[in-house]
Amino acid sequence: MRREIYNGPNLRWIDLSNPGRDELELLQKEFNLHPAMIQDTLDPIHLPKFEKLGQITFFIIRIYDLEASLEADTVEDLTRKIAVFVGPDFLLTAHRLSLEYFDNLSERCLTEISEVNTPSMTTSVMLVKFLNRALRKYSIPLEHGEETLEKFETHLFSEMASGHDMAQFHIVRRRLSLIKRILIHTQDVILRLSPSGESTSPLFQDLRENLGNLIFIADEHLEEVTNLLNMQISLSSHRTNEVVRVLTVFSVFFLPLTFVVGVYGMNFKHIPEFDMEYGYAMVWLVMIAITVAIGFWFKKRGWLKFD
C-alpha cells in the first residue's frame, strides 16, 4: 500500500506498507534505486545496515514492535524492519508495521516539527525527527526488563523464586542482549548518516545522544542480570551447603551410637555386660554421654548455629 505522508516544496515523503516485489520495482524505476537495495528491503530479518550510492542513501533500522509478546526473544519476533531511501528532495519508507503504529510515529513527527516552526522542511530534518521517535520505542522493553529484574531480586532474597520466575528471568536476559546488539548496529548506521547542513547538526547530535543513552541503559541492565545470576548461583550453593551441613551434624551424632549398637548386636554367646544387672542401663548412659559430649563439642566450635 503506497501513501504520501508529506508533500512540500523541498521534500516529498512516500510510505509503502507491506510492499510486494512489483510495488518496490515500480518505486525503483521512479526514483532510480539500485536493485540490491530493493532486495534488502524484501528481506524480513535483515539487520540494520547503511549504503550510499550516488545521491541516494539507503539504510535499514529495526524498531520495537508494540505487538510483540513479552516472551519474544528473536529479531523477527521482537522488532520490525523499516527500510529508508533518502534522496535530495524525497524520503521513502518501506515497512511491515501496522498502519496505526506507523501513522502514530509519522503524525507525532510532523506535529513536533510544526510546533518548532521549522522554516524549510528538508529530508535531514524529517529523517532525524522520525528516527528519534522510532528509536524511543525501545524504552518500553527496557523499562519492562528493569521491573522484572527488581521483582526477581526481591524474590531471590525471600527464597520465593520459582522455576517460572527463573524462566522469565532468562527470557529478559536474552531480550536485553538482543536489544543491545540491535541498538549497536543502529548506532553504526546513525553515525554514518551525514547532515546536509550545519542547521541539522544539533538534531543529529541529539539523535546520537538519545541512542547512546538507550545502549547505556541496556548495558546497565545486562550487567545487573549477570550480577543477579552470580548471586543466585551463590545463594543456591549456600543453601545446598547448609543442607549438607545439617545432614553431616546428624550423621556425626548417630555414627558412634551406631557403633555401640553394632557391637552389642553381634551374635556372641559371651558378652560380659549381658550378665550384669544394670548392663542395659549402662549402655544407654554411655550412648547419652557420647551424644551430650558431641553436642557440647559442636556448640563450643559454633557448628550448631544454622541460618
Secondary structure as the mmCIF struct_conf table of DSSP 4:
data_model
#
loop_
_struct_conf.conf_type_id
_struct_conf.id
_struct_conf.beg_label_comp_id
_struct_conf.beg_label_asym_id
_struct_conf.beg_label_seq_id
_struct_conf.end_label_comp_id
_struct_conf.end_label_asym_id
_struct_conf.end_label_seq_id
STRN STRN1 ARG A 2 ASN A 7
BEND BEND1 PRO A 9 ASN A 10
STRN STRN2 ARG A 12 SER A 17
BEND BEND2 ASN A 18 ASN A 18
HELX_RH_AL_P HELX_RH_AL_P1 ARG A 21 PHE A 31
TURN_TY1_P TURN_TY1_P1 ASN A 32 ASN A 32
HELX_RH_AL_P HELX_RH_AL_P2 PRO A 35 LEU A 42
TURN_TY1_P TURN_TY1_P2 PRO A 44 ILE A 45
HELX_LH_PP_P HELX_LH_PP_P1 HIS A 46 PRO A 48
STRN STRN3 LYS A 49 LEU A 53
TURN_TY1_P TURN_TY1_P3 GLY A 54 GLN A 55
STRN STRN4 ILE A 56 TYR A 64
TURN_TY1_P TURN_TY1_P4 LEU A 66 GLU A 67
TURN_TY1_P TURN_TY1_P5 LEU A 70 GLU A 71
BEND BEND3 THR A 74 THR A 74
HELX_RH_AL_P HELX_RH_AL_P3 VAL A 75 LEU A 78
STRN STRN5 THR A 79 VAL A 86
BEND BEND4 PRO A 88 ASP A 89
STRN STRN6 PHE A 90 HIS A 95
BEND BEND5 LEU A 97 LEU A 97
HELX_RH_AL_P HELX_RH_AL_P4 LEU A 99 GLU A 115
TURN_TY1_P TURN_TY1_P6 VAL A 116 ASN A 117
BEND BEND6 PRO A 119 SER A 120
HELX_RH_AL_P HELX_RH_AL_P5 THR A 123 LEU A 135
HELX_RH_3T_P HELX_RH_3T_P1 ARG A 136 TYR A 138
HELX_RH_AL_P HELX_RH_AL_P6 SER A 139 SER A 158
TURN_TY1_P TURN_TY1_P7 GLU A 159 GLU A 159
HELX_RH_AL_P HELX_RH_AL_P7 GLY A 163 ARG A 192
HELX_LH_PP_P HELX_LH_PP_P2 LEU A 193 PRO A 195
BEND BEND7 SER A 196 GLY A 197
HELX_RH_3T_P HELX_RH_3T_P2 GLU A 198 THR A 200
HELX_RH_AL_P HELX_RH_AL_P8 SER A 201 TYR A 264
TURN_TY1_P TURN_TY1_P8 GLY A 265 GLY A 265
BEND BEND8 MET A 266 MET A 266
BEND BEND9 LYS A 269 LYS A 269
HELX_RH_3T_P HELX_RH_3T_P3 PRO A 272 ASP A 275
BEND BEND10 MET A 276 MET A 276
TURN_TY1_P TURN_TY1_P9 GLU A 277 TYR A 278
HELX_RH_AL_P HELX_RH_AL_P9 GLY A 279 ARG A 301
TURN_TY1_P TURN_TY1_P10 GLY A 302 LEU A 304
#
